[in-house]
Structures are given as C-alpha cells and as structure tokens.
C-alpha cells in the first residue's frame, strides 16, 4: 500500500508545492480534475486512505487526482483548498483537519459550485454532496459495550477504572469517539469510571508519552480505551517499560492495521474497533467518480464496523499483511457503492452546493 504514495510524493516535490497527480487518461487528456485535501501523511492510516483513493482513481481514464497534505494544520488546509480551486478542480475530496476551522473552505467550495465529498472526517453542517465514513459516535459506543462486557466477566458486573487516550482535540473523530464512549458508560454502565482522559496526536509516540505519565498517577487500571491503533501500540510500549504488561489490562484500539492485528494475535492488544482507510478511500473515490459521471449517489454512505478480537481475527487478517496495511471489506475490483444510504440526485457541476 506504499508505492502509489511514494510515487505521488516524488511528483509533489517536482511540482513545487502544486500538488501531486495520478490517474491521467490514456490519450493524455483529462476530462475531470479531482482534488484531495488530505489532513496529513504522518500516520499509516492517512497514507492508506490516500493510496486507496489513488488506486481507485486509476480505474477511470478521464479522471485525474491532485493531492495536498495539510500536516494537521487547519490554516494549511484552507490554503490547500484555495490552491486546488485555483487549479480548476471539478470536485473536492477532503479529510478535514478540524471541523470548525474548515467552514470557510466549505463556503469557498460551495461558491465555486463544485461537489464536496468528505471522507472519514466529515465537515460541520450539511453543505456537502456525499459523505463516506463510519459513525465515530458508534465506535465509541461499541467499544464501551465491549469493555463493559469484559469487565463483567471479571467482576460479575460492569465496573472498573478506565483510561481514555484520545486523538487530536477539535477534530470530529476525536470528539465523537469521546462523546459516544462517555455517553454510553454514563447511560448504561455507571459503575465504570473514567479516571483519566487525555489527548495524544494519534501517533504511537504520543500514546507512549501520555501513557507513561498516566501510569505514574494511576496504580489501578482495568482498561485503556484508545482512539487509534497506533495510540494503543504506544500505550503497550509504556506498559512494558513500566513492567505492567501482565495481561490484566484490557487494551482497545481503533482502525484494524496489520500491526494491531499482530498485537492481538500475540495477546497484547485485547481488541480493536475496525475502521478501514481502504474502504473509506475506495468508496469515497468511487462515489466521486459517479458524481462526476452524472450518476445518483447517497447523501451519506455509512461504513460498517466491528470489534476485532483474537476470537474473530481470522475473518479480517489477510495473508502477508504488513504492519502498515489495513483490513478491508470492500471489493476492490467492483465499481458499486454499499447498498445502505439515502439516494439523492447528483447535482450538475454548475449547481451551487449550499451557501
């Protein structure tokens, strides 16, 4: 899953900051230009979703993709979108850095009258053409239910002390994964106490650093809920260094990377909530192509998720998965969209999408 991105990054360097391109038509002419404003490339999940978009785009000889990387800086992403609009893109795919600071970009895209397709991280408000992603609220609820079930096995009732390691403050997945988890515990499992909840930067190093500090303050921990697999893997490193990796702490990640699946198989990470960047990127680009070709698409395309444990690992693990690979459930050779979703007419490219 790295060759497309490696090639794209090389082109980006040669283009002097104008973006990287992929999927030109066989006759050298491109009918549609798609911009993908990625939040960053500093994380395996972000690399994988970009690779998936580029891989799907290669199926369409009349579509060319230009990508940018915001380095998780909202101001940089606004500038990226301005540059893409100046290049005359026909559709914008985006993984937002943060929802609130992206509002001016939404207005700019709407004024340009082109479709807006958020993938993974949605915008704030309804002014988009099609959103592809999984409910992060549901991820939080699902993990809360899993942890409660495991603690009930241990204590005969859902009680215990939990640490939450969040992602980046302000972005929609972090806020929703927190909200869904907290609400579910408060509503159904009041005996489970969140003793600490701190932000990381969605990286393994960030997870390790924060967990090291929390281990000094908390001698009793029953479970660790993390917003991403890399955070969980960093927490595991901190537990090992502190001599507390004894199997007594439930550790839940999120994503479904090869590294996470290997950790589950080795009995270190207990579980992870699946959220495939391959599914999100592939379906996002597939929806974009249909919009550009005048086909109907749903307003929202929800992706399914599950809790992966040692018991069902074989259903998700692929042969020869690399650590930076991710699970996927979508048929990569297909051109269809998931059946769920509310079908809406794909607006003509000249129509304005909202205010």
C-alpha positions as CSV (number, residue, x, y, z in Angstrom):
1,X,0.0,0.0,0.0
2,X,3.0,2.4,-0.2
3,X,4.1,2.5,-3.9
4,X,1.4,4.9,-5.1
5,X,2.1,7.3,-2.3
6,X,5.8,7.1,-2.7
7,X,5.4,8.0,-6.4
8,X,3.0,10.7,-5.6
9,X,5.3,12.4,-3.1
10,X,8.1,12.5,-5.7
11,X,5.8,14.2,-8.1
12,X,4.7,16.6,-5.4
13,X,8.3,17.6,-4.8
14,X,8.8,18.2,-8.6
15,X,5.6,20.2,-8.7
16,X,7.0,22.8,-6.2
17,X,4.0,22.6,-3.9
18,X,1.3,22.5,-6.5
19,X,0.1,19.0,-5.5
20,X,0.7,15.5,-6.8
21,X,-1.2,13.9,-9.7
22,X,-2.4,10.4,-10.6
23,X,-4.7,8.7,-13.0
24,X,-4.2,10.6,-16.2
25,X,-6.2,9.5,-19.3
26,X,-4.6,7.1,-21.7
27,X,-4.8,9.6,-24.5
28,X,-3.1,12.3,-22.4
29,X,-6.3,14.2,-21.9
30,X,-8.3,14.5,-18.7
31,X,-12.0,15.4,-18.6
32,X,-12.3,15.8,-14.8
33,X,-9.8,17.1,-12.2
34,X,-10.3,15.9,-8.6
35,X,-8.6,17.5,-5.6
36,X,-7.9,15.5,-2.5
37,X,-7.1,17.7,0.5
38,X,-5.6,15.2,3.0
39,X,-5.1,16.2,6.6
40,X,-1.6,14.7,6.8
41,X,0.7,11.9,5.7
42,X,2.3,11.4,9.1
43,X,0.3,8.4,10.0
44,X,-0.2,4.9,8.4
45,X,-4.0,5.4,8.3
46,X,-3.6,8.7,6.4
47,X,-1.2,7.1,3.9
48,X,-3.5,4.2,3.4
49,X,-6.6,6.3,2.6
50,X,-4.6,8.3,0.1
51,X,-3.3,5.2,-1.5
52,X,-6.8,3.8,-1.7
53,X,-8.1,7.0,-3.4
54,X,-5.3,6.9,-5.9
55,X,-5.7,3.2,-6.6
56,X,-9.5,3.6,-7.2
57,X,-8.9,6.7,-9.4
58,X,-6.6,4.7,-11.7
59,X,-9.7,2.8,-12.9
60,X,-11.1,6.0,-14.5
61,X,-9.1,7.2,-17.6
62,X,-11.0,10.5,-17.7
63,X,-10.2,11.4,-14.0
64,X,-7.0,12.9,-12.7
65,X,-6.3,13.4,-9.0
66,X,-4.3,16.2,-7.4
67,X,-3.5,15.8,-3.7
68,X,-2.3,18.1,-0.9
69,X,-1.2,17.5,2.6
70,X,-2.1,19.9,5.4
71,X,0.3,18.4,8.1
72,X,-2.7,18.5,10.5
73,X,-2.7,22.4,10.3
74,X,-6.1,23.9,9.7
75,X,-4.6,27.1,8.1
76,X,-2.5,25.0,5.8
77,X,-5.6,23.0,4.7
78,X,-7.5,26.2,3.9
79,X,-4.6,27.3,1.7
80,X,-4.5,23.9,0.1
81,X,-8.2,24.1,-0.8
82,X,-7.7,27.6,-2.2
83,X,-4.8,26.3,-4.4
84,X,-6.9,23.4,-5.6
85,X,-9.8,25.7,-6.5
86,X,-7.4,27.9,-8.4
87,X,-6.3,24.9,-10.4
88,X,-9.9,24.5,-11.6
89,X,-10.8,21.2,-9.8
90,X,-14.2,19.7,-10.7
91,X,-14.7,18.0,-7.3
92,X,-13.1,18.1,-3.9
93,X,-12.4,15.1,-1.7
94,X,-11.3,16.0,1.8
95,X,-10.2,14.6,5.1
96,X,-10.6,17.7,7.3
97,X,-8.1,18.5,10.0
98,X,-10.7,20.1,12.2
99,X,-14.4,20.8,11.5
100,X,-14.8,24.4,12.7
101,X,-11.8,26.0,11.0
102,X,-12.8,24.3,7.7
103,X,-16.0,26.3,7.5
104,X,-14.5,29.0,5.2
105,X,-13.3,26.3,2.8
106,X,-16.8,24.8,2.6
107,X,-18.2,28.2,1.7
108,X,-15.4,28.6,-1.0
109,X,-16.2,25.2,-2.5
110,X,-19.9,25.9,-2.5
111,X,-19.3,29.3,-4.2
112,X,-17.3,27.5,-6.8
113,X,-20.3,25.3,-7.5
114,X,-18.4,22.0,-7.3
115,X,-19.3,18.8,-5.4
116,X,-17.8,18.3,-2.0
117,X,-17.1,14.8,-0.8
118,X,-15.7,14.5,2.7
119,X,-14.2,11.1,3.5
120,X,-13.6,9.8,7.1
121,X,-13.7,13.2,8.8
122,X,-16.9,15.0,7.9
123,X,-17.4,18.7,7.8
124,X,-19.6,20.6,10.2
125,X,-23.1,21.2,8.7
126,X,-25.0,19.7,5.7
127,X,-23.3,21.6,2.9
128,X,-21.7,18.6,1.2
129,X,-22.6,16.4,-1.7
130,X,-21.8,13.0,-0.3
131,X,-20.1,11.8,2.9
132,X,-18.3,8.5,3.2
133,X,-17.3,7.3,6.6
134,X,-18.1,5.4,9.7
135,X,-20.0,6.8,12.7
136,X,-17.4,7.7,15.3
137,X,-20.2,8.0,17.9
138,X,-21.0,4.4,17.2
139,X,-17.3,3.4,17.5
140,X,-17.3,4.9,21.0
141,X,-20.5,3.2,22.0
142,X,-19.3,-0.2,20.6
143,X,-16.0,-0.1,22.5
144,X,-17.8,0.9,25.7
145,X,-20.1,-2.1,25.3
146,X,-17.1,-4.4,24.7
147,X,-15.1,-3.1,27.7
148,X,-18.2,-3.4,29.9
149,X,-18.8,-7.0,28.8
150,X,-15.1,-7.9,29.5
151,X,-15.3,-6.2,33.0
152,X,-18.5,-8.1,33.7
153,X,-16.7,-11.3,33.1
154,X,-14.0,-10.3,35.6
155,X,-16.1,-8.7,38.3
156,X,-19.6,-10.2,37.7
157,X,-20.8,-6.7,37.0
158,X,-19.7,-3.8,34.7
159,X,-17.4,-1.9,37.0
160,X,-13.8,-0.8,36.9
161,X,-11.3,2.0,36.2
162,X,-10.7,3.1,32.6
163,X,-8.1,5.4,31.0
164,X,-9.0,7.1,27.7
165,X,-6.3,8.1,25.2
166,X,-7.9,10.5,22.7
167,X,-6.7,11.6,19.3
168,X,-6.3,15.3,18.3
169,X,-8.6,17.8,20.1
170,X,-11.0,19.6,17.9
171,X,-11.4,17.1,15.0
172,X,-14.7,15.3,14.5
173,X,-13.5,11.7,15.0
174,X,-11.8,12.6,18.3
175,X,-14.8,14.5,19.7
176,X,-17.3,11.8,18.5
177,X,-15.3,8.8,19.7
178,X,-15.1,10.5,23.1
179,X,-18.8,11.5,23.2
180,X,-20.1,8.1,22.2
181,X,-17.9,6.3,24.8
182,X,-18.7,8.7,27.6
183,X,-22.4,8.8,26.9
184,X,-22.7,5.0,26.7
185,X,-20.8,4.5,30.0
186,X,-22.9,7.1,31.8
187,X,-26.2,5.8,30.4
188,X,-25.6,2.0,30.8
189,X,-22.5,1.4,32.9
190,X,-22.3,3.9,35.7
191,X,-20.0,1.6,37.7
192,X,-17.2,2.1,35.1
193,X,-15.2,5.2,36.0
194,X,-13.0,7.1,33.5
195,X,-10.1,8.0,35.8
196,X,-8.2,9.9,33.1
197,X,-8.8,11.2,29.6
198,X,-6.0,12.9,27.7
199,X,-5.2,13.9,24.1
200,X,-2.4,12.4,22.1
201,X,-1.6,13.2,18.5
202,X,-2.8,10.0,17.0
203,X,0.7,8.6,17.0
204,X,2.5,5.7,18.7
205,X,5.0,8.1,20.2
206,X,2.2,10.3,21.6
207,X,0.4,7.3,23.0
208,X,3.5,6.1,24.7
209,X,4.4,9.5,26.1
210,X,1.0,10.2,27.6
211,X,0.6,6.7,29.0
212,X,4.0,6.9,30.7
213,X,2.8,9.9,32.7
214,X,-0.6,8.4,33.5
215,X,1.0,5.2,34.8
216,X,2.8,7.2,37.5
217,X,-0.5,8.7,38.7
218,X,-2.8,5.6,38.5
219,X,-1.8,2.3,40.2
220,X,-5.2,0.7,39.4
221,X,-6.2,0.4,35.7
222,X,-8.7,-2.1,34.4
223,X,-8.9,-0.9,30.8
224,X,-7.4,1.5,28.3
225,X,-9.6,2.9,25.5
226,X,-7.7,4.5,22.7
227,X,-8.9,6.4,19.6
228,X,-6.5,4.7,17.3
229,X,-4.4,1.6,16.9
230,X,-1.1,3.5,16.9
231,X,-2.0,5.1,20.3
232,X,-2.8,1.7,21.7
233,X,0.5,0.3,20.5
234,X,2.3,3.2,22.1
235,X,0.5,2.6,25.4
236,X,1.5,-1.1,25.2
237,X,5.2,0.0,24.9
238,X,4.7,2.2,28.0
239,X,3.2,-0.7,30.0
240,X,6.0,-3.0,29.0
241,X,8.6,-0.4,30.1
242,X,6.9,0.0,33.4
243,X,6.6,-3.7,34.0
244,X,2.8,-3.6,34.0
245,X,2.1,-5.6,30.8
246,X,0.8,-8.6,32.7
247,X,-2.4,-9.2,30.7
248,X,-4.7,-7.7,33.4
249,X,-5.5,-4.5,31.5
250,X,-8.0,-4.5,28.6
251,X,-6.5,-2.5,25.8
252,X,-8.7,-1.4,22.9
253,X,-7.5,0.3,19.7
254,X,-9.3,1.5,16.7
255,X,-8.6,1.0,13.0
256,X,-7.5,-2.5,12.1
257,X,-3.9,-2.2,11.0
258,X,-1.6,-5.1,10.4
259,X,0.4,-4.1,13.5
260,X,-2.7,-4.1,15.6
261,X,-3.9,-7.5,14.4
262,X,-0.4,-8.9,15.1
263,X,-0.6,-7.4,18.6
264,X,-4.0,-9.0,19.1
265,X,-2.7,-12.4,17.9
266,X,0.3,-12.0,20.3
267,X,-2.1,-11.4,23.3
268,X,-1.0,-7.8,23.9
269,X,-3.8,-5.6,22.4
270,X,-7.1,-7.1,23.5
271,X,-9.3,-5.7,20.7
272,X,-9.7,-3.0,18.1
273,X,-12.7,-1.4,16.6
274,X,-12.4,-1.7,12.8
275,X,-12.3,1.4,10.6
276,X,-10.7,0.7,7.3
277,X,-9.0,3.5,5.4
278,X,-9.0,1.3,2.4
279,X,-12.8,1.1,2.5
280,X,-13.2,4.8,3.1
281,X,-10.8,5.9,0.4
282,X,-12.0,3.4,-2.2
283,X,-15.7,4.1,-1.7
284,X,-15.0,7.9,-1.4
285,X,-13.3,7.9,-4.8
286,X,-15.9,5.6,-6.3
287,X,-18.7,8.0,-5.2
288,X,-16.8,10.9,-6.6
289,X,-16.5,9.2,-10.0
290,X,-20.2,8.5,-10.1
291,X,-21.0,12.2,-9.2
292,X,-18.7,13.4,-12.0
293,X,-20.3,11.0,-14.4
294,X,-23.8,12.3,-13.5
295,X,-25.0,9.2,-11.6
296,X,-27.0,9.2,-8.4
297,X,-25.3,8.8,-5.1
298,X,-26.4,8.7,-1.5
299,X,-26.1,11.8,0.6
300,X,-24.4,9.7,3.3
301,X,-22.6,6.4,2.8
302,X,-22.1,4.8,6.2
303,X,-19.3,2.2,6.5
304,X,-19.8,-0.8,8.8
305,X,-17.5,-1.6,11.7
306,X,-16.9,-4.4,14.2
307,X,-14.9,-5.3,17.2
308,X,-11.9,-7.5,16.3
309,X,-10.6,-9.8,18.9
310,X,-8.5,-13.0,19.0
311,X,-11.7,-15.0,18.5
312,X,-12.6,-13.5,15.1
313,X,-9.2,-12.4,13.9
314,X,-9.1,-14.8,11.1
315,X,-12.1,-13.1,9.5
316,X,-10.1,-9.9,9.0
317,X,-6.4,-10.8,8.7
318,X,-5.0,-11.2,5.2
319,X,-2.0,-13.3,4.3
320,X,1.3,-11.4,4.3
321,X,-0.2,-8.2,5.9
322,X,2.5,-5.6,6.6
323,X,2.3,-3.6,9.8
324,X,1.1,-0.5,7.8
325,X,-1.6,-2.5,5.9
326,X,-5.2,-2.3,6.9
327,X,-8.2,-4.6,6.8
328,X,-10.8,-4.0,4.2
329,X,-14.2,-5.4,3.4
330,X,-14.9,-3.6,0.1
331,X,-14.5,-5.4,-3.2
332,X,-11.6,-3.6,-4.8
333,X,-12.4,-4.9,-8.3
334,X,-16.0,-3.6,-8.1
335,X,-17.5,-0.2,-9.1
336,X,-20.6,-0.4,-6.9
337,X,-21.4,1.5,-3.7
338,X,-22.7,0.0,-0.5
339,X,-26.4,-0.6,-0.5
340,X,-27.1,1.5,2.5
341,X,-27.7,5.2,2.3
342,X,-30.3,7.7,1.2
343,X,-30.1,8.1,-2.6
344,X,-30.0,11.7,-3.8
345,X,-29.6,13.1,-7.3
346,X,-26.0,14.0,-8.1
347,X,-26.2,17.7,-8.8
348,X,-24.8,19.1,-12.1
349,X,-21.3,20.5,-11.7
350,X,-22.6,24.1,-12.3
351,X,-25.1,23.9,-9.4
352,X,-24.1,25.6,-6.1
353,X,-23.9,23.3,-3.1
354,X,-25.3,25.4,-0.2
355,X,-24.4,28.9,1.0
